[in-house]
Amino acid sequence: MNTTLIDSEPCALRAWAEGRINFLELSEGRIIGFQSDRFRILKAASEEELKKVTVEVNGFALRWEELDEDLTVEGIVAGRFQLPLPEVAA
């Protein structure tokens, strides 16, 4: 049996936002979350805009149409973010 790259890439079944945290439910059962502030365009978006995320490309991408922003599920799962974690005040 041959295994292709597509077979091993993470695939999202659904995506949603709660406040400024985005969540993905992956086809293998995991649910992961990431801070919107880790991406330039999402950092500037309102919570209402963040809620308008859709799963695209057969589960391999996320899309925010109003923001004209696309992210790959693989990049999110691998932790390839544009911005560092915000510093927490002590």
Secondary structure, DSSP 8 states (H G I E B T S, - for coil): ----HHHHS--EEEEEEETTEEEEEETTS-EEEEEGGGSHHHHHS-HHHHTTEEEEGGGTEEEETTTTEEEEHHHHHTT--SS-------
